[in-house]
Amino acid sequence: MRFLDSLFDMGGGYVLDFSNRRMDEFFMEELEIDISHEMFSKDGTSKARRVRCLLQNADLPTVARVLKALWKYRQSLREEAKAEEDVVNAERRFLSLLESIESPGAHAAVVRNPFSAAAVVDQGPILDALKQRLYDLRDLPPQKRGYEFEGFLKELFDSSKLQARSPFSLVGEQIDGSFQLGNETYLIEAKWVRDPIGAAELHTFQGKLDQKAAWARGVFISYGGFTQEGLHAFGRGRKVICMSGEDIYKALGKRIPIAEVIERKVRAAAETGAAFAPLDELFKQ
């Protein structure tokens, strides 16, 4: 650990150049590990203490994956800064450590560690709770239901670490929120209405997007879905993808993360030009 402390600049509670948010994103995106989980904070909440806790308690294959990812990131930082190596024999010592961790004998000696199994995010209970919350929204009065629907959507996007923002107002218009997927920013239009949405509402949302930066995209979420006539009139090749309440409910029931649903919808839109593809078509058995 002393070697790793010096290698990854973990003195004083830091890890390389990570902020708390950036480290959380790195572990989630690169390793699918929720390093912000309380299980990693039993010795303290600093970035270094959380990483040490993971390395000292996880199974060896997980430790190897984490070390490789951190080493690759460290090397990219040093190459970008054209920095000279300041840890004696850093690469040789690191590869030697990695070899000992990945050796067949080391793996044979490892007993399955429930700690490491929990380190990889298990979204099942979270998605189940969101499904129940969506179901319960139906019994609320209309005005409260719309407000709670917006809060539900933020939690839904947060469950996939999409950096969701709550509704915000601009001059002359209301945006129902936004989120980040990869390098793309998506603005949200959300409607809790039982009747399917037609072309007029879709065109209005497209007009809002046209006033934003060229790279802004949009997700129109309609609890009641969309009319076939409206989708046809809206046309193809737009910057809007559509999602129905049925899409969300089925995704939660199948425990499909919302980020994966959006990625499939984006790909389908790119391939076909259509703004809406139902979840059953995107996830065919």
N, C-alpha and C positions, 0 to 999 in steps of 0.2 A: 504493500500500500504506500510505503514511503516513496518508492520509485514512481508509482502511478501519480502520487500527489505532485511530484516535481514535473512529470511528463505532461500532465494536463492542467498545470497551474492551479492546483486545488488548495493552495494556501489561503488562509483568511476566508474560507467559505465559498470561494469562487470556483468556476470550472471554465477554463479557456476564456473566451470573450462573451460567453452566454449571459444574457439577461434571464430573469426567471421565465418570462413568457417565451423567449426564443428557445430556451432549453426544453421547456415543456413541448413546444412544437417539434423540435428536433427528435426527441425520443418518441413522440407519437408518430411522426411522419416516416422516420427512418427505421424504427424498431417496433412500432405498435405497442409501446410500453407507456403507461400513464405514470410518469415519474413524479407527478404532483400528488399521487395517491398517498393517503395518510400512512400506509404501511411502510413507506420509505422515510418517514419523519420520526421514527421512534428514537433516534439519537440526535434529532435536531432538524430544523427546516431549511437550513442553508443549502445551496446547490451542491456543494461538495459533500455534505453529510448525507444527502439523499442518494447521490451517486455511490458513495462508499457503502451505504446500507445495501443498495442493490448488488454491488459487486461482491460483497461479503456474504450474501444470503441466497443468491440465485443459483440455479444449477449451472454447471460449467458450459454447456452449449450457449446458454443465454449470456453468460459473462463474456464468452468469446465474441459473440455478435456485438455486444455493447463496446468492447474494447476496439474491435476493428472499425466500427463506425466513428468512435471518438478519434482514433488514430488518423483515419482518412480526413476527418474534418480538421484536425490539428495540422496535418501536412498541407492542406489547401490554404490555411491561414498563413503558414510560414512561407509558402511559395508566393502568395500574393504580396506579402510584405517584404519578400527577398531577405528574410531573416536567417542568420546563421544559427546552427544548432547549439543550444546552450546546456543540453543534458548529455553527459559523457556517455558515449556508445549507445545513444538512445535507440536507434533502430535495431541494432544487434540484440540488446537487452529485451526490447519489446517483442521481437520475433521469437526469442528464446522462451519468454514467458508464455506467449501465445501457443508455442509448440507443446509446452508442458500441459497447458490447459486442454488442448485438443487431442492429446495422445490417447489411443484406445484404452490404455490402462487406467488413465484418469477417469474416463467416462464409465468404465466398468465399476469403479469404486464409489460412484455417486449414487446415493439413494434419492429417489424422487422427492423433490422438495416442494411442499404445497405453497410455500412462500412465493417461489418463482412462478408457479402456475397462476397465482393470483396477480402476478406482476403484469401479465399480458391482459389487456383490457377485456373484461367480459361484459359486453353491452346487453346481454340478455335481460337481466332484471331491470335495467334502465329502460329498455325498449318496451318491456311488458308494462311498466308503470306509465309510460307515455301513452300506450294504447288505451289503458283504462282511463287516463285523464281525457283523452279525445272522446271516448265513449260518454263520459260523464258530462261533457260540455253541452250535449244535446238537450239536457234538461234545464239549462239556465235561461233566464230572460234574455231576449234578443240583444239589448245593449250590452249587458254584462258578458254575454256569450262572445260577442265580437272582441271585446277587450281581452277576455281570457284566451281567446283563440290566438291573438297576437303573442301573448306570453307563452302559450304552449309552443308556438312555432319557434320562438327564440330558444327554448329548452331543447326542442327537437334538433335544431342546427347545432346547438352547443354540445349535444351528445356525440356529434361527429367532429368536434373541435373546429368548427367553421368560423370562429370569431364573429358570431352573430351580433348585430347591433339592434337595439330596440327601435321602435318607430320614431321618425324624426320629421320635422317640418322644414320646408324651404319656402321661399317667397312664392305664394300663390299655389302651393301644392303640398300634399302629404305623401311621404314615402313610408311604407309599412315595415321598413327594416332593411337590413342588408347582411350579407355574409361573404366570406372569402373562401373560394375553393381553388386550390393550387395558386396560380398567379392571377386569377380572374376575380373581379368584384361583381357580385350579383345584387341588384336591387329587387325588393320584394313587393308585390301587390297581393294582398290577401283578402278574400271575400268569404264570409260565412253566409252563404245563401243556399237555400235548398234547390232552387231552380238553376239549371245549367246557364253558364255565362255565354253571351253572344259576342258578335264581332265588335260592337261599339266599345265595350269595356277594354277589350284587347287592343284596339287601335288607340284608345286614350293612354293606356300604359306604354305602348310603343312610342307615343308622342313624348312622354316624360323621358324615356331613354334617349330619344334623339336629341334632347337638350343637354345630355350629360357627355362625359368624355367618350371618345370613340370606342374605347375598350370596355365600357360598362355593358353588362348583360342584365337580363331580367328573368325572374321566375314569377309567373302568375299562378297563385294557389286559389282554387275555387272549391269549396267544400262540395258543392253540388255538381261539379264537373263542367263540361263545355258542350254546346250544341254542335252537331256536325256541320250545320249551315254556317255557324259563326266561325268555326275553324277554317272552313273552306273560303269564306269571305276574307278572313284575316290573311290568308295566303301563306306562302312559303318563303324561306330564306330570311326570316326575321331574327332579331336578337332576343326573342322571348321564348322560353320553354314553359310548358303548362303542366300543372300537377293538380290532380283532383283529391278530394277527401278520401275517396276509395283507394287511390294510390297509396296515400299515407297509412291508412288503416291496414291495408294488406301488407305493406312493407313492415310495419310494426309487428303484425301477426306472424310474419315469416322471419322476424328478427334480422331484417336487412337494414344496415345503417343508411341513414338518409343521404350521406355523401355518395354512397355507391349508387343509389337511385338517381341522383342528379347527374352523376357521371354518365350513366347509361342513357339518360334522356338527352344529354348534350351530344353524346356520340350519335344517337339515333337522329337528332335534328341535323347534325353535320352530314350524315349519310343520305337522309331522305328529304331534308328541307322542311319537314313537318314540325310544327310547334308542339304537338302533343302526341305522345305514344303511351298507351296505358301500361301499367306495371306488369300485367300478365303477359304482354308481348315482349317486354324487356327481360323478363326472368322466366322464360319458358322452361318447363321441366325437361 
